[in-house]
Amino acid sequence: YNETMMKKKKIAGIVPCAGLSRRMGAFKPLLPFGDGTIISGTVKSLLNAGVSKVIVVAGYRADEIEEELASMSGTEIIHNDNFEHGDMMESVQVGIARALAFDGITVVPGDMPMIAQNTYQKLFTWLEASEASVVIPSRNGQRIHPPVISKECFPYLLRFREGGGLRRALLHFLESTVLVTVDDDPGCMMDTDTPQDYVRLMEYYGRVRKRHGISAD
């Protein structure tokens, strides 16, 4: 296997962010995080990891999301108008429909800004170096975020109408799925559904900043 023959795959980040944040009590994506917000932090981490484009699928309060991300190049905001009745899979499908020109996608919920750059890069490298259709990080044998999905999966995923969301849809590709152990990145486990989750996220953010010798804002 010759690395120079490998054409780098173009990966798009799809960030579903259309939901209503009912359990948080506040509008999750715009909660403060670092020098921005949770959604801008999530988008920034994808851009830093080298994706070719970030496609954010907004619904509830979409205009505010759009305003928040307006200055970030490499980002496209699209709308899931059915956000009140749909599920996250529907937003993923809206995103995939805009990502057909790419070799693959990674799907990251809009409330996961602490996934490490080297986690993304490790997963992207696996997609490039293996014949896998799907690369999923795992921890203690459990599948975690974010999956990386090759374009040959797009037609099936766009047609998928059963329950169980993306996780269930990806079982279709089980035989060509690679699980990659990621046990050094708590950010893969940190979504921000409740106020407690938010506190935990901010504490972890503070620790990581300290570890990199950056004083907290």
Salt bridges, closest charged atoms under 4 A:
ASP35 OD1 - LYS44 NZ 3.37
GLU64 OE2 - ARG61 NE 2.79
GLU66 OE1 - HIS79 NE2 3.10
GLU76 OE1 - LYS53 NZ 2.92
GLU76 OE2 - ARG98 NH2 2.59
ASP103 OD1 - LYS151 NZ 3.62
ASP111 OD2 - LYS28 NZ 3.00
GLU128 OE1 - LYS8 NZ 3.72
GLU162 OE1 - ARG168 NH2 2.85
ASP193 OD2 - ARG23 NH2 3.01
ASP193 OD1 - LYS28 NZ 2.91
ASP197 OD1 - ARG200 NH2 3.31
ASP217 OD1 - ARG209 NH2 2.90
